[in-house]
């Protein structure tokens, strides 16, 4: 366990989120599994966590809950479970593992939050040293996303700067189609129509991972200041939402 001041054991400034939506894990199990995967990669708990009731009932955001901060996590507690856990990684520094926004149908994503200050400046205005640092950082973030997706196989994952992880309902309704995020789609969704992403996002760099396809805008040859085509991206996101809804996910409310 790291013995660090709180200010040095939390991600600060602009935050990059690796958000994962699971269909086969209940919320508490999903958060624990993400933490366990990080520890298997070499991360260590800092001791700090936010814990609350084991059965909170429906909620939209962690901030809606009555949680308390502890400094000796993962020490077990009766009738309490974590809603945010802090860890230290060698590659990316401090990270927070927490829940994203709840879906109206129940369930929510698990988000890994990392400091993203190196990505605050538009790449068009970066000097060479900053650009190299940003590219190195994004490679590490992509590696993290890949390890989580290949180990835990979420239905989808979203990697973006200051971007909340969209819920399946938001995707399906067309209310979310952020132009600058990278994302993963599980191969288990291909029977529901996600194979067309290869045509809709033809400018992206695509990478076949063991459990699905990764679509990267960051690595594409399209200049970073030129957005993806909005209509195609919106259609892709709606198709993703429809595929997730058609697949379904384990019933869960907390």
N, C-alpha and C positions, 0 to 999 in steps of 0.2 A: 504494500500500500504506500502511495506517495504521501509524504509529509510536506505539503505545500500550502502557502497562503491561498485562501479562496480565490483571490484575484488571479492567481497563476494556474489554477486547476479547473477553470471554466473557459470554454470558447468565448471570445469577445469580439466586438465590432460587427461588421457584416458577417452574416452566417450563411454557409453553404449547407444545404440539406440533402442527405441521401434518404429518401422516403420510400418505404416498402409496404405494399398492401398484400396481406396474406389471406388465403382462402381456407387453409387447413389448420390454422393455429388460432386458438382463442387469444384475446388481447394480452393477457398476462403472460401466457406462454410465448407469444411472439416477442415481447420485449425481453424476456429472459433469454430467449434463443439468440437474439441479436447481440446481447451483452456477452453471452457465452462464446459466440463466434469471434467477437473482438478480442476476448481474452485468449482464445486459441491462436489468434494472430500475434499475440505478444502484449496486448494492452493490459493495464493494471487498474483496478478500482482505486479512486482517490479517497474513498470512504464517504464522500458526500452523496446523498440521494434525497429525493422527495418521496415520502411514503404516505399512504392513506388507506382508507377502508378497502378490504378485500373485495367487497361487493358494493360498488358505488352507485349502481343503477345507471340509467342512460346519462351521458354527458357529451357536450360538444368539444370542450377544450379542457386540458389539465388545469388551467387557471380557474375553471368553474368549481373545482373540488377543494375541500378543506384538507390540504396536505401539510405535512410538517417536514422540516429539514433534519436529517440525521447525519452524523459524521463518522459512523462506523460500519457503513454498508460494505459487504453483504451479510452482516450479522442478522440472523432471523428475528422476526417479530411476530407475535401472535395476532392474527386477524389484521395484518397490514401487508401491503404489497407495494412495490415501487412504481412510481409514475414518471420519474426522471432520475437517471443514474449518470454520474460523471466518471469518466475513465481517462487515463493518460496513455497516449500512443506515441511510439518513437517517430513515426513518419509524419503525423499530422498534428501532434500536440494534443491538448485537451479536447475531449469530445463529450457531448451530452447525448444520451439515448433517451428518447421521450416519445410521447404519442402525438400524432397529428390530429387534425380535425375529425370528429366523428361523422360517419355517414348516417343519413336519416334512416337507413335500413338496419343500422347497427354495425359495430365494428369501426376500426380506424387504422390508419397507417402507423408504423413505427418509424420515427425519424432519428437519424444520426446527424447531429449538428456540429459543424466544424467552423472555425474562424476562416473567413474568406476575404480578409482585407487585401491580400495580394491580387484579388480579382476586381477590386473596386474601380480601377481605371480601365476605360475602353482600350482594348489592345491596340487600336489605331494610334493611341497617344502614349503608349509605353515605350521606354527606351529598351535597348537590347537586353540588359540585365534583368529588368522587370519582366520582360516577355519570357525569358528563359525560366525565371522563378514561377511565373504563372503556369507555364506549360508543365513544369515539373510537378507543381501542386495538383494540377488537373489529372495528370497521369496517376498520381497516388490516390486521388479520389475515385478515379475510374477503377483502379485495382481493388479498392475497398468495396465499391459497389459490386464488382464482379465476384469477389469472394463471398459476399453476403448472398447474392443471387444464386450462385452455384451451390452454396452450402444449404440454403434455406428454401430456394425456389418460390419466391413470392409470385403472385399473378402479374404484378408490374412494379416497377421502381422508377423514381424520378430523381434526377440529380440536377440541382439548380441553385443559383445564388439568390438569396432572399426570396425564395419561392416556396409557398406552402405546398405540401403534397396534396394533389386533388383527390377527392373522394370518387368512388365509382359513379355516384349520382351526378356529381359536377361534370365528370367527363361525358356521361351519357347525354346530359342536357345541353351540352355545347357551351357551358359557361366557363370552361377552362381550356385554353389553348395557348399557353405561354410560348413565345417564339424562340426562347433561348435556352431551353432545358434539354438535357440528354435524358434518354429513358430506355428502360429495359421492358421487354414483353415476353412472358413465358411462352414456350412452345406449346404448352397445354391450351393456349387460347387460339392457336392457328385454326382449329376446326370451326371457330366462330367468326372467321373472316379477317384476322389480323395480318394474313399474308400479303394483303394489298398495300401494307405500309411501305413495302419495297418500291412501289411505284409512286405513292403519294409523297414520300420523303426521299426522292431520288437524289437530292443534293447532299444528304447526310452520309457520313461514313458509317457503314453497318458492320457489326462484328457478331459472328455466331458464337455464343458462349454455350457451355454444356447444357444449360437449362432453357435457353431462349436467345432472342436477338436483342442486341444493343444498338440504339440509334443515336449517333453523336453529331450534334450541331457544332460543338466546340472544335472537333477534329476535322470538320468538313473543309473543303477547299473554298467554300463560299466565304467571302470576307466577313468577319464577325459583325460589322456594322450593317450588313444586309440581311434582313430577316428572311426566314422561310416564307414560302407563299402561305398567306393566312388561310385561304380557303382550303388548301390541301391539308394543312396542319390541323385545322378545326375538324375536318372530316376524319382525319386519323384519330384524333382524340375521342370523337364521338363513337367511332367504331370500336376503339379500345374500351370505352365505357359500356357499350352494348355487349361486347364480348364478356366482360367481367360479370355483368348482370346475368347474362345467359348461363355462364358457368356457375354462378352462385358462390357463396362462402359460408363457412360454419356460423351457425346462429350464435350471436354474442351481443351483449349490450354494454358491458363494462370494460 
